[in-house]
Amino acid sequence: MENHLTAVESKQIMVLASRFAANTRRGIAAQRPRFKKPEDPDFSAEADD
């Protein structure tokens, strides 16, 4: 007995896999520590020549 997927079933599986991957990435991003942006350097100060 062979099991062949129809085009619709294949598309449904692809959509579910895509949702699963997106949710996994979202969960990992939520667990990752957020780094604060470093302060911008002050280029207005005169350079020592």
Biopython code that builds the backbone (N, CA, C, O; Angstrom):
import numpy as np
from Bio.PDB.StructureBuilder import StructureBuilder

atoms = [
    (1, "MET", "N", (0.848, -1.184, 0.000)),
    (1, "MET", "CA", (0.000, 0.000, 0.000)),
    (1, "MET", "C", (0.893, 1.246, 0.000)),
    (1, "MET", "O", (1.664, 1.463, 0.935)),
    (2, "GLU", "N", (0.785, 2.040, -1.027)),
    (2, "GLU", "CA", (1.594, 3.244, -1.152)),
    (2, "GLU", "C", (0.800, 4.458, -0.685)),
    (2, "GLU", "O", (-0.419, 4.518, -0.844)),
    (3, "ASN", "N", (1.506, 5.415, -0.111)),
    (3, "ASN", "CA", (0.864, 6.626, 0.398)),
    (3, "ASN", "C", (1.360, 7.813, -0.430)),
    (3, "ASN", "O", (2.504, 8.243, -0.278)),
    (4, "HIS", "N", (0.508, 8.335, -1.299)),
    (4, "HIS", "CA", (0.855, 9.487, -2.128)),
    (4, "HIS", "C", (0.079, 10.698, -1.625)),
    (4, "HIS", "O", (-1.122, 10.620, -1.367)),
    (5, "LEU", "N", (0.778, 11.804, -1.491)),
    (5, "LEU", "CA", (0.129, 13.037, -1.061)),
    (5, "LEU", "C", (-0.378, 13.794, -2.277)),
    (5, "LEU", "O", (0.282, 13.850, -3.314)),
    (6, "THR", "N", (-1.547, 14.367, -2.132)),
    (6, "THR", "CA", (-2.079, 15.199, -3.207)),
    (6, "THR", "C", (-1.411, 16.570, -3.123)),
    (6, "THR", "O", (-0.721, 16.875, -2.151)),
    (7, "ALA", "N", (-1.619, 17.380, -4.133)),
    (7, "ALA", "CA", (-1.039, 18.723, -4.160)),
    (7, "ALA", "C", (-1.571, 19.564, -2.998)),
    (7, "ALA", "O", (-0.829, 20.344, -2.401)),
    (8, "VAL", "N", (-2.848, 19.404, -2.681)),
    (8, "VAL", "CA", (-3.457, 20.170, -1.588)),
    (8, "VAL", "C", (-2.844, 19.751, -0.256)),
    (8, "VAL", "O", (-2.529, 20.601, 0.578)),
    (9, "GLU", "N", (-2.673, 18.451, -0.052)),
    (9, "GLU", "CA", (-2.081, 17.961, 1.193)),
    (9, "GLU", "C", (-0.639, 18.434, 1.330)),
    (9, "GLU", "O", (-0.206, 18.805, 2.421)),
    (10, "SER", "N", (0.092, 18.422, 0.245)),
    (10, "SER", "CA", (1.477, 18.889, 0.273)),
    (10, "SER", "C", (1.538, 20.369, 0.641)),
    (10, "SER", "O", (2.405, 20.791, 1.407)),
    (11, "LYS", "N", (0.616, 21.149, 0.090)),
    (11, "LYS", "CA", (0.588, 22.581, 0.389)),
    (11, "LYS", "C", (0.222, 22.810, 1.855)),
    (11, "LYS", "O", (0.793, 23.688, 2.503)),
    (12, "GLN", "N", (-0.719, 22.033, 2.380)),
    (12, "GLN", "CA", (-1.105, 22.164, 3.783)),
    (12, "GLN", "C", (0.072, 21.836, 4.701)),
    (12, "GLN", "O", (0.295, 22.519, 5.700)),
    (13, "ILE", "N", (0.815, 20.800, 4.360)),
    (13, "ILE", "CA", (1.984, 20.427, 5.153)),
    (13, "ILE", "C", (3.023, 21.537, 5.106)),
    (13, "ILE", "O", (3.644, 21.848, 6.123)),
    (14, "MET", "N", (3.217, 22.135, 3.943)),
    (14, "MET", "CA", (4.182, 23.218, 3.792)),
    (14, "MET", "C", (3.776, 24.422, 4.647)),
    (14, "MET", "O", (4.627, 25.044, 5.282)),
    (15, "VAL", "N", (2.485, 24.751, 4.665)),
    (15, "VAL", "CA", (2.001, 25.886, 5.456)),
    (15, "VAL", "C", (2.215, 25.615, 6.942)),
    (15, "VAL", "O", (2.669, 26.496, 7.673)),
    (16, "LEU", "N", (1.892, 24.402, 7.394)),
    (16, "LEU", "CA", (2.080, 24.061, 8.802)),
    (16, "LEU", "C", (3.558, 24.112, 9.193)),
    (16, "LEU", "O", (3.897, 24.598, 10.271)),
    (17, "ALA", "N", (4.428, 23.617, 8.328)),
    (17, "ALA", "CA", (5.864, 23.652, 8.605)),
    (17, "ALA", "C", (6.367, 25.093, 8.665)),
    (17, "ALA", "O", (7.212, 25.424, 9.496)),
    (18, "SER", "N", (5.853, 25.940, 7.793)),
    (18, "SER", "CA", (6.247, 27.344, 7.784)),
    (18, "SER", "C", (5.808, 28.039, 9.071)),
    (18, "SER", "O", (6.568, 28.814, 9.651)),
    (19, "ARG", "N", (4.580, 27.761, 9.518)),
    (19, "ARG", "CA", (4.086, 28.341, 10.775)),
    (19, "ARG", "C", (4.922, 27.865, 11.955)),
    (19, "ARG", "O", (5.267, 28.650, 12.838)),
    (20, "PHE", "N", (5.244, 26.577, 11.963)),
    (20, "PHE", "CA", (6.050, 26.018, 13.041)),
    (20, "PHE", "C", (7.417, 26.698, 13.087)),
    (20, "PHE", "O", (7.899, 27.052, 14.163)),
    (21, "ALA", "N", (8.039, 26.881, 11.932)),
    (21, "ALA", "CA", (9.350, 27.523, 11.873)),
    (21, "ALA", "C", (9.271, 28.972, 12.350)),
    (21, "ALA", "O", (10.154, 29.435, 13.071)),
    (22, "ALA", "N", (8.233, 29.681, 11.958)),
    (22, "ALA", "CA", (8.072, 31.077, 12.376)),
    (22, "ALA", "C", (7.875, 31.168, 13.885)),
    (22, "ALA", "O", (8.457, 32.037, 14.534)),
    (23, "ASN", "N", (7.065, 30.285, 14.443)),
    (23, "ASN", "CA", (6.837, 30.282, 15.885)),
    (23, "ASN", "C", (8.109, 29.929, 16.641)),
    (23, "ASN", "O", (8.372, 30.482, 17.708)),
    (24, "THR", "N", (8.895, 29.018, 16.098)),
    (24, "THR", "CA", (10.153, 28.635, 16.736)),
    (24, "THR", "C", (11.113, 29.816, 16.752)),
    (24, "THR", "O", (11.743, 30.091, 17.772)),
    (25, "ARG", "N", (11.227, 30.516, 15.626)),
    (25, "ARG", "CA", (12.111, 31.690, 15.571)),
    (25, "ARG", "C", (11.638, 32.763, 16.543)),
    (25, "ARG", "O", (12.453, 33.406, 17.205)),
    (26, "ARG", "N", (10.335, 32.957, 16.630)),
    (26, "ARG", "CA", (9.773, 33.973, 17.523)),
    (26, "ARG", "C", (10.095, 33.624, 18.975)),
    (26, "ARG", "O", (10.434, 34.506, 19.764)),
    (27, "GLY", "N", (9.990, 32.348, 19.330)),
    (27, "GLY", "CA", (10.289, 31.909, 20.692)),
    (27, "GLY", "C", (11.747, 32.081, 21.041)),
    (27, "GLY", "O", (12.074, 32.481, 22.159)),
    (28, "ILE", "N", (12.627, 31.787, 20.109)),
    (28, "ILE", "CA", (14.061, 31.944, 20.346)),
    (28, "ILE", "C", (14.402, 33.420, 20.502)),
    (28, "ILE", "O", (15.216, 33.781, 21.352)),
    (29, "ALA", "N", (13.794, 34.266, 19.699)),
    (29, "ALA", "CA", (14.058, 35.705, 19.776)),
    (29, "ALA", "C", (13.601, 36.264, 21.123)),
    (29, "ALA", "O", (14.231, 37.177, 21.656)),
    (30, "ALA", "N", (12.516, 35.728, 21.676)),
    (30, "ALA", "CA", (12.010, 36.205, 22.961)),
    (30, "ALA", "C", (12.947, 35.801, 24.096)),
    (30, "ALA", "O", (13.030, 36.507, 25.102)),
    (31, "GLN", "N", (13.648, 34.689, 23.957)),
    (31, "GLN", "CA", (14.545, 34.208, 25.006)),
    (31, "GLN", "C", (15.911, 34.884, 24.956)),
    (31, "GLN", "O", (16.621, 34.924, 25.960)),
    (32, "ARG", "N", (16.277, 35.408, 23.806)),
    (32, "ARG", "CA", (17.594, 36.012, 23.626)),
    (32, "ARG", "C", (17.669, 37.333, 24.390)),
    (32, "ARG", "O", (16.727, 38.124, 24.337)),
    (33, "PRO", "N", (18.766, 37.586, 25.097)),
    (33, "PRO", "CA", (18.863, 38.868, 25.807)),
    (33, "PRO", "C", (18.969, 40.025, 24.822)),
    (33, "PRO", "O", (19.635, 39.921, 23.792)),
    (34, "ARG", "N", (18.319, 41.100, 25.144)),
    (34, "ARG", "CA", (18.352, 42.286, 24.288)),
    (34, "ARG", "C", (19.492, 43.187, 24.749)),
    (34, "ARG", "O", (19.591, 43.524, 25.929)),
    (35, "PHE", "N", (20.341, 43.569, 23.820)),
    (35, "PHE", "CA", (21.447, 44.450, 24.140)),
    (35, "PHE", "C", (21.032, 45.885, 23.855)),
    (35, "PHE", "O", (20.374, 46.178, 22.857)),
    (36, "LYS", "N", (21.433, 46.765, 24.755)),
    (36, "LYS", "CA", (21.130, 48.173, 24.549)),
    (36, "LYS", "C", (22.093, 48.742, 23.518)),
    (36, "LYS", "O", (23.235, 48.300, 23.399)),
    (37, "LYS", "N", (21.613, 49.725, 22.782)),
    (37, "LYS", "CA", (22.443, 50.387, 21.778)),
    (37, "LYS", "C", (23.517, 51.201, 22.501)),
    (37, "LYS", "O", (23.201, 51.953, 23.423)),
    (38, "PRO", "N", (24.778, 51.062, 22.097)),
    (38, "PRO", "CA", (25.827, 51.857, 22.748)),
    (38, "PRO", "C", (25.648, 53.342, 22.433)),
    (38, "PRO", "O", (25.041, 53.718, 21.431)),
    (39, "GLU", "N", (26.191, 54.161, 23.311)),
    (39, "GLU", "CA", (26.080, 55.605, 23.089)),
    (39, "GLU", "C", (26.874, 55.995, 21.850)),
    (39, "GLU", "O", (27.928, 55.424, 21.568)),
    (40, "ASP", "N", (26.360, 56.967, 21.119)),
    (40, "ASP", "CA", (27.055, 57.449, 19.923)),
    (40, "ASP", "C", (28.297, 58.230, 20.341)),
    (40, "ASP", "O", (28.258, 58.971, 21.323)),
    (41, "PRO", "N", (29.394, 58.075, 19.611)),
    (41, "PRO", "CA", (30.598, 58.840, 19.948)),
    (41, "PRO", "C", (30.385, 60.330, 19.682)),
    (41, "PRO", "O", (29.601, 60.717, 18.816)),
    (42, "ASP", "N", (31.096, 61.146, 20.438)),
    (42, "ASP", "CA", (30.985, 62.598, 20.298)),
    (42, "ASP", "C", (32.042, 63.071, 19.304)),
    (42, "ASP", "O", (33.210, 63.220, 19.664)),
    (43, "PHE", "N", (31.644, 63.304, 18.072)),
    (43, "PHE", "CA", (32.569, 63.750, 17.037)),
    (43, "PHE", "C", (32.742, 65.267, 17.045)),
    (43, "PHE", "O", (33.549, 65.805, 16.287)),
    (44, "SER", "N", (31.989, 65.955, 17.897)),
    (44, "SER", "CA", (32.096, 67.412, 17.938)),
    (44, "SER", "C", (33.319, 67.864, 18.730)),
    (44, "SER", "O", (33.749, 69.009, 18.598)),
    (45, "ALA", "N", (33.880, 66.985, 19.546)),
    (45, "ALA", "CA", (35.074, 67.345, 20.317)),
    (45, "ALA", "C", (36.262, 67.473, 19.372)),
    (45, "ALA", "O", (36.377, 66.730, 18.398)),
    (46, "GLU", "N", (37.148, 68.426, 19.672)),
    (46, "GLU", "CA", (38.312, 68.640, 18.813)),
    (46, "GLU", "C", (39.320, 67.519, 19.021)),
    (46, "GLU", "O", (39.517, 67.041, 20.138)),
    (47, "ALA", "N", (39.950, 67.111, 17.938)),
    (47, "ALA", "CA", (40.957, 66.054, 18.004)),
    (47, "ALA", "C", (42.272, 66.629, 18.500)),
    (47, "ALA", "O", (42.593, 67.787, 18.232)),
    (48, "ASP", "N", (43.037, 65.812, 19.228)),
    (48, "ASP", "CA", (44.363, 66.234, 19.703)),
    (48, "ASP", "C", (45.359, 66.070, 18.571)),
    (48, "ASP", "O", (45.645, 64.950, 18.147)),
    (49, "ASP", "N", (45.901, 67.209, 18.069)),
    (49, "ASP", "CA", (46.881, 67.152, 16.962)),
    (49, "ASP", "C", (48.269, 67.362, 17.474)),
    (49, "ASP", "O", (49.222, 67.348, 16.695)),
]
sb = StructureBuilder()
sb.init_structure("model")
sb.init_model(0)
sb.init_chain("A")
sb.init_seg("    ")
for serial, (resi, resn, name, xyz) in enumerate(atoms, 1):
    if name == "N":
        sb.init_residue(resn, " ", resi, " ")
    sb.init_atom(name, np.array(xyz, "f"), 0.0, 1.0, " ", f" {name:<3s}", serial, name[0])
structure = sb.get_structure()
